Amino acid sequence: MTKEERAEKWFRAIANADAIPIEKKIEICSRTAIRMIILFFLVLTAECVLLFTVNDGKIFNRMADFTNSFTEGPHSYRSMALLGAAVWSPLILLPYIASVLLRRKWISSEAKKLSGK
């Protein structure tokens, strides 16, 4: 996806988006993407710190042990990767949802700033 396509996609549900030039849309999307990355890693770090402090990291050991115990059978690397993704996806889900939900808010606030000028 090019920057132009991303800008058009992210601005679809934003009011008065037609009045904003594509260069400004691309700039807003770049700033929003950086914010999303920072938010994603901050929430992920907070989750990991919280899980470590609540049960001394035992949940991570259990998840790793469960994934490693799957290697003892006649399983392929592809099935191991799918199992690992399934086991670790709940940890990734909250940061992803938070960043996607806030993306629309950030873009709409930036669009309001431009239309208000």
CYANA upper distance limits for C-alpha pairs under 8 A (distance plus 0.5 A):
  1 MET  CA      5 GLU  CA      6.49
  1 MET  CA      6 ARG  CA      6.88
  2 THR  CA      6 ARG  CA      6.69
  3 LYS  CA      7 ALA  CA      6.59
  3 LYS  CA     26 ILE  CA      6.74
  4 GLU  CA      8 GLU  CA      6.73
  4 GLU  CA     22 ILE  CA      7.60
  4 GLU  CA     26 ILE  CA      7.01
  5 GLU  CA      9 LYS  CA      6.59
  6 ARG  CA     10 TRP  CA      6.54
  6 ARG  CA     26 ILE  CA      8.40
  6 ARG  CA     29 CYS  CA      8.16
  7 ALA  CA     11 PHE  CA      6.56
  7 ALA  CA     22 ILE  CA      7.94
  7 ALA  CA     25 LYS  CA      6.11
  7 ALA  CA     26 ILE  CA      5.97
  7 ALA  CA     29 CYS  CA      6.59
  8 GLU  CA     12 ARG  CA      6.67
  8 GLU  CA     25 LYS  CA      8.34
 10 TRP  CA     29 CYS  CA      8.12
 10 TRP  CA    104 ARG  CA      8.08
 10 TRP  CA    107 ILE  CA      8.40
 11 PHE  CA     17 ALA  CA      6.68
 11 PHE  CA     25 LYS  CA      8.23
 11 PHE  CA    107 ILE  CA      8.00
 12 ARG  CA     17 ALA  CA      8.00
 14 ILE  CA    107 ILE  CA      8.26
 14 ILE  CA    108 SER  CA      6.44
 14 ILE  CA    111 ALA  CA      8.24
 15 ALA  CA    108 SER  CA      8.13
 16 ASN  CA     20 ILE  CA      7.97
 16 ASN  CA    111 ALA  CA      8.05
 16 ASN  CA    115 SER  CA      8.02
 17 ALA  CA    111 ALA  CA      7.45
 19 ALA  CA    115 SER  CA      8.29
 20 ILE  CA     24 LYS  CA      7.05
 20 ILE  CA     25 LYS  CA      7.18
 20 ILE  CA    111 ALA  CA      8.12
 20 ILE  CA    114 LEU  CA      8.11
 20 ILE  CA    115 SER  CA      8.34
 21 PRO  CA     25 LYS  CA      6.92
 22 ILE  CA     26 ILE  CA      6.63
 23 GLU  CA     27 GLU  CA      6.77
 24 LYS  CA     28 ILE  CA      6.58
 25 LYS  CA     29 CYS  CA      6.57
 26 ILE  CA     30 SER  CA      6.66
 27 GLU  CA     31 ARG  CA      6.87
 28 ILE  CA     32 THR  CA      6.55
 28 ILE  CA    107 ILE  CA      7.40
 28 ILE  CA    110 GLU  CA      7.53
 29 CYS  CA     33 ALA  CA      6.42
 29 CYS  CA    107 ILE  CA      7.87
 30 SER  CA     34 ILE  CA      6.86
 31 ARG  CA     35 ARG  CA      6.85
 32 THR  CA     36 MET  CA      6.60
 32 THR  CA    103 ARG  CA      7.01
 32 THR  CA    106 TRP  CA      7.20
 32 THR  CA    107 ILE  CA      7.43
 33 ALA  CA     37 ILE  CA      6.74
 33 ALA  CA    103 ARG  CA      8.41
 34 ILE  CA     38 ILE  CA      6.76
 35 ARG  CA     39 LEU  CA      6.55
 36 MET  CA     40 PHE  CA      6.44
 36 MET  CA     99 SER  CA      5.58
 36 MET  CA    100 VAL  CA      8.00
 36 MET  CA    102 LEU  CA      8.35
 36 MET  CA    103 ARG  CA      7.35
 37 ILE  CA     41 PHE  CA      6.82
 37 ILE  CA     99 SER  CA      8.18
 38 ILE  CA     42 LEU  CA      6.60
 39 LEU  CA     43 VAL  CA      6.56
 39 LEU  CA     95 PRO  CA      7.80
 39 LEU  CA     98 ALA  CA      8.32
 39 LEU  CA     99 SER  CA      6.75
 40 PHE  CA     44 LEU  CA      6.61
 40 PHE  CA     95 PRO  CA      5.27
 40 PHE  CA     96 TYR  CA      6.80
 40 PHE  CA     98 ALA  CA      7.94
 40 PHE  CA     99 SER  CA      6.50
 41 PHE  CA     45 THR  CA      6.40
 41 PHE  CA     95 PRO  CA      7.84
 42 LEU  CA     46 ALA  CA      6.58
 43 VAL  CA     47 GLU  CA      6.61
 43 VAL  CA     94 LEU  CA      8.15
 43 VAL  CA     95 PRO  CA      5.86
 44 LEU  CA     48 CYS  CA      6.74
 44 LEU  CA     91 LEU  CA      7.82
 44 LEU  CA     92 ILE  CA      7.45
 44 LEU  CA     94 LEU  CA      8.40
 44 LEU  CA     95 PRO  CA      6.37
 45 THR  CA     49 VAL  CA      6.58
 46 ALA  CA     50 LEU  CA      6.49
 47 GLU  CA     51 LEU  CA      6.60
 47 GLU  CA     91 LEU  CA      7.96
 48 CYS  CA     52 PHE  CA      6.57
 49 VAL  CA     53 THR  CA      6.61
 50 LEU  CA     54 VAL  CA      6.51
 51 LEU  CA     55 ASN  CA      6.79
 51 LEU  CA     56 ASP  CA      7.81
 51 LEU  CA     57 GLY  CA      6.74
 51 LEU  CA     59 ILE  CA      7.92
 52 PHE  CA     56 ASP  CA      5.15
 52 PHE  CA     57 GLY  CA      4.72
 52 PHE  CA     58 LYS  CA      8.12
 53 THR  CA     57 GLY  CA      7.70
 55 ASN  CA     59 ILE  CA      7.63
 57 GLY  CA     61 ASN  CA      7.20
 58 LYS  CA     62 ARG  CA      6.65
 59 ILE  CA     63 MET  CA      6.62
 60 PHE  CA     64 ALA  CA      6.60
 61 ASN  CA     65 ASP  CA      6.45
 62 ARG  CA     66 PHE  CA      6.52
 63 MET  CA     67 THR  CA      6.74
 63 MET  CA     87 VAL  CA      7.35
 63 MET  CA     88 TRP  CA      8.33
 64 ALA  CA     68 ASN  CA      6.49
 65 ASP  CA     69 SER  CA      6.42
 66 PHE  CA     70 PHE  CA      7.16
 67 THR  CA     71 THR  CA      7.96
 67 THR  CA     80 MET  CA      7.93
 67 THR  CA     83 LEU  CA      7.41
 67 THR  CA     84 GLY  CA      6.67
 67 THR  CA     87 VAL  CA      8.26
 68 ASN  CA     72 GLU  CA      8.22
 70 PHE  CA     75 HIS  CA      7.87
 70 PHE  CA     80 MET  CA      7.61
 71 THR  CA     75 HIS  CA      7.01
 71 THR  CA     80 MET  CA      7.82
 75 HIS  CA     79 SER  CA      6.88
 75 HIS  CA     80 MET  CA      7.49
 76 SER  CA     80 MET  CA      6.88
 77 TYR  CA     81 ALA  CA      6.62
 78 ARG  CA     82 LEU  CA      6.78
 79 SER  CA     83 LEU  CA      6.61
 80 MET  CA     84 GLY  CA      6.60
 81 ALA  CA     85 ALA  CA      6.61
 82 LEU  CA     86 ALA  CA      6.63
 83 LEU  CA     87 VAL  CA      6.59
 84 GLY  CA     88 TRP  CA      6.56
 85 ALA  CA     89 SER  CA      6.12
 86 ALA  CA     90 PRO  CA      8.30
 88 TRP  CA     92 ILE  CA      7.43
 89 SER  CA     93 LEU  CA      6.50
 90 PRO  CA     94 LEU  CA      7.80
 91 LEU  CA     95 PRO  CA      8.46
 92 ILE  CA     96 TYR  CA      6.82
 93 LEU  CA     97 ILE  CA      6.64
 94 LEU  CA     98 ALA  CA      6.60
 95 PRO  CA     99 SER  CA      6.64
 96 TYR  CA    100 VAL  CA      6.67
 97 ILE  CA    101 LEU  CA      6.52
 98 ALA  CA    102 LEU  CA      6.63
 99 SER  CA    103 ARG  CA      6.49
100 VAL  CA    104 ARG  CA      7.63
101 LEU  CA    105 LYS  CA      7.64
102 LEU  CA    106 TRP  CA      6.58
103 ARG  CA    107 ILE  CA      6.63
104 ARG  CA    108 SER  CA      6.55
105 LYS  CA    109 SER  CA      6.63
106 TRP  CA    110 GLU  CA      6.74
107 ILE  CA    111 ALA  CA      6.63
108 SER  CA    112 LYS  CA      6.62
109 SER  CA    113 LYS  CA      6.77
110 GLU  CA    114 LEU  CA      6.91
111 ALA  CA    115 SER  CA      6.66
112 LYS  CA    116 GLY  CA      6.34
113 LYS  CA    117 LYS  CA      7.04
